[in-house]
Amino acid sequence: MVSILDLNIWNYNEPWAKRREGITRTIREAAPDLVTLQEVTYLTKYAQDPHTQADQIAARLEGYRCVWQPAEYFVDQPRDAVRWEGVAILSRLPIIDLRHLWVPRDLEDVRDSYQRVVLGARVLTSTGPFWIFTTHLSLTWHAPERTILAVYRFVQETAAGEPFAITGDFNAHPDHPWIRFLVGQETLEGQTGAWVDAWAAAHPGDPGYTAVAWEPYERIDYVLVPDAGMVRRITIAANRPDAEGIYPSDHLGLYAELLW
């Protein structure tokens, strides 16, 4: 079995120090084997924290190795504030391979102006290798079909028949063509996906909203797997504010336990 906690951490939106406490508390209590994070930022103006947000989180935990893959570079105002944003994987399991994919985008669509990435790590579990992937996809629902086709092909070819899960903020509802393609309900360019939405498999009829944290109204965060039989358990995570009413992020997280 492998356990996974997934969360979009909302980059450096304040109050970051208090939200970081909530994120680390959530991970510590769940004690997952793997943590997948999106909107993970390196920001030069935070001189007191001269590392990525994922590094900061891992430093407050025990036994996790952190891998961060930047995707987009920004120069904020003032101009000395340089920012990289990407995705990260924290693992308590040995990491034996790493891969990433630059996701195709539509340069003419202003809502698809940020580069996106898929990060994959092959980890060694007690029952053999397992691939964990994570991504944060475009805000636009009109991005080219090649976006999701490229993601699907990359994961399928990289996992190469080994068990896997892909997590992340897909910026798409379950009825969006991207998600419907991935779970085999829609055809794109003559192809149909064959993955399983872990939440829908375990909680049919439950909307499982993940955003926004303090008043959830939509589900845009996912754990997808190749076989429904892998899903032992999946629950909402990072859904408790602190004493001041501060949530760990503007997204709720997902905690999943998978068997194969």
Beta strands, then each sheet from edge to edge (+ up, - down):
strand 1: 2-8
strand 2: 34-43
strand 3: 65-76
strand 4: 81-91
strand 5: 95-103
strand 6: 116-125
strand 7: 128-136
strand 8: 164-169
strand 9: 187-188
strand 10: 191-192
strand 11: 196-197
strand 12: 221-225
strand 13: 231-237
strand 14: 253-258
sheet 1: 3+ 4- 2+ 1+ 14- 13+
sheet 2: 5+ 6- 7+ 8+ 12- 11+
sheet 3: 9+ 10-
end
